[in-house]
Amino acid sequence: MLFVPSVSYVSSLSFFVTTFHTFGLNGKAHVTVGVFLAAFGASAILAILLSKHLSLKIRILMVTPQQFVQIAQFISISLAVWSGTYPDGYTPVGRGAFIFFDQLGVLLLSIYHTLWMILALMRLEREASDANS
């Protein structure tokens, strides 16, 4: 996205670029989005790599920005499947079914990521209630 700005309009993350355009960051939207996405990804990777040294609460905080990206991807892909066209307007043969299977890996990753967040929050809640008992 940083080096080939046009990719930001084709991917399921076009939502972010469109949002930045709406707020007047027209010329630099792809750079801004690219930097934010890189930071979010780096934060999530560090949370995993340093899991033995960080508390669950800190790891959840480090992964939360990535969760918002996953939710946006899930919504964007769902809309593309529903409409039968990719965000850039391309309509493949097979329409929504093709897009669904093309993006299935990303959809499953989004679901897995959300389940991890829910389970981690439940564990954090359980640990807090055990500490208070």
N, C-alpha and C positions, 0 to 999 in steps of 0.2 A: 504494500500500500504506500510505503514511503517513496519507493523508486518508480513504481508504475501506477500512478493515480487512478487510471481507468478501471483497475481491478476493484476499487472500492465501490463501484456502481454495479458490479456483476455479482459480488458475493452476498451472502445472507446478512452481512454487516452494513449494507448500504443504508440501513436505518440511521446509523451514527453519522455518516457523511451528510445525509439529507437534513438531519437535525442541526448539525453545525452550519450548514448553508442557511437554514431558517434563521439562525441567530447572527447572521452577517459575517461569518468567517469563510466567505466564498473562496478566496484564493488559497487559503491555507487549511481548508477543512480536512483534506486527506492526510496532511502532515500531522495535524493536531490529533486526529483519530488514530493514526498509526503510532504516535508516541504514547498515547493513553493505552492502547491495546498492548503495546510492548511492555509498558510498566505493569499493567494488570497481569499479564502472563508471567512476567518475571517474579512478581509478588507471589503468585500461586505456586510456581516452581520452587521458590525459596521456602515456602511453607512446607512443601513435601520434603525437600532435601534436609531441612533443619528440624524435622518433626521430633527428633529425640531431644532437642535442646530447647524447644518452644512449648509453652503450655497450649492446651487445646483452644483456649479463648483467643490467644494471639494468632494461632493458625487459622481459626475461623475468620478473624478480622482480615487476615492477609488474603484469604480466598474469596471473600465477599465481593470485591469488584469483578472478579472473574465470573461469579454467579450472575451478576447483572448482564454481562456479555452473553452468557449461555441462555438466559431468559430471552434476550433480544434476538439471538439467533433462532431459538425455538419459535418465537412469534413470527419472525420474518420468513422462515421456511414454511411454517404452517400457512401463512398467507399466500406464499408462492404455490404451494400444493393446492390450496383452495381455488386460486385464480387460474392455475395452469400455466402461469408464465413466471419466468425469472425476474428479479428486480430490474434488470436492464431492458425488459420488454420481450425478450426472446421466448417464443412458445415452441417447446420441443414436441416431436411426435410422441403421443402418449400423454401429453400434457401433465396433469397433476400426478398421475401414477409414476411417470418417468422421474419427475422432480423428487417425489417421495423416496424412491429407491436410490436415486443419485445422492440424496442428502441424508440417507438413513443413518450413516455413521455419526454425523453431527447431531442428529436428533437423539440417538441413543446416548451419546456423550452428555448432552444437555440433561437428559433424564437421570443418568447416573450421577452427574454432578449435583443435581438438585437433591437426590436421595441421600448423597453423602452429607450435604449441608443439613438436611433435616435430622439425620441420625446423629451428627456431631452436636447439633443444638440440643437434641434430646439427652445425649450423654452429659453435656455440660449442665443441663437442668438437673439431671439425676445426681451429678456430683455436688452441685450446690445444695440440693435438698438433703443429701447424706451428710454434708458438712454441718448443716444447721441442726441435725438430729442429735 
